[in-house]
Amino acid sequence: MNEALTQQAANGRPGRLDARVLARGDGWTAEDVICSCGPDDRPFEEQHHGVTIAIVTAGSFQYRGSAVAAGREMMTPGSLLLGSDGQHFECGHEHALGDRCLSFRFTPEYFDSISAGMRGRGARQTFRRLKLPPIRVLSPLVSLATAAVTGSLDVSWEELSVRIAVEALHLDNGSARSLAPVSSAAIARVTRAVRMIDDRPEDQLTLAELAGAAKLSPYHFLRTFDDLTGVTPHQYMRRLRLRRAAARLVLEPARVLDIALAGGFGDVSNFNRAFRAEFGVSPRVYRRGITV
């Protein structure tokens, strides 16, 4: 993503969307999508043709939807964008430049076959919400998918797409939170904090530092951050570190201790406990047994 943003800035051209097909089959497609749009690029209305589930792997943006899942959501790394077949939407970068997503697209018929195969559920092409936040249950799939984009991990993209679709359907079936409207200024401030964490995940950033960067009181910042991202700043930072550590465990031969320390964990025992709580296994077992 950084290379695309650098080229876009050097050329002075408007931002754009570049999609690289990673794999496709009968009824599904997996794409690595890089967007270089920023505050100077005006969003325009688009429409989902088929069902879309996209994992945000870098950057942030605002996602606005219409119809059943109407509203506005702030998309951050680790969250899942949900798009129903035929739904109109806009993606905006009013407060920061660029993002990168791993996007899975399904034909309505293929997605129906997935949802109809789940116990007690009929065929379904419509999501109740626009977004799933970066919660613990999604961490294993998100970290696996993020590592697979590099090409260094051999995966079955179709199996991975089905697993993500099933998890999204399960989580979307829960009750959506009813949130008070959040101002554009508050979104811009929280965006700065999110980018600050993404750029420096290994730093021990405090709530006071993040709130200061957002120019909000600690209480107001904490409440607004949670409303917009679905998790607290501490949860967001911890899960970001753990997902990046999980990717390194799969892609690099570095020692668990070195990965833990480089990732901002003070000691390996703390890292092991946090990793096991997030992924259900120890780092060593995860490294040995990662499969799709």
Secondary structure by P-SEA (a helix, b strand, c coil): caaaaaaaaaacccbbbbbbbcccccccccccccccccccbbbbbbbbccbbbbbbccccbbbbbccccbbbbbbcccbbbbbccccccccccccccccccbbbbbcaaaaaaaaaaccccccccccccccccccccaaaaaaaaaaaaacccccaaaaaaaaaaaaaaaaaaccccccccccaaaaaaaaaaaaaaaacccccccaaaaaaaacccaaaaaaaaaaaccccaaaaaaaaaaaaaaaaaacccccaaaaaaaaccccaaaaaaaaaaaccccaaaaaacccc
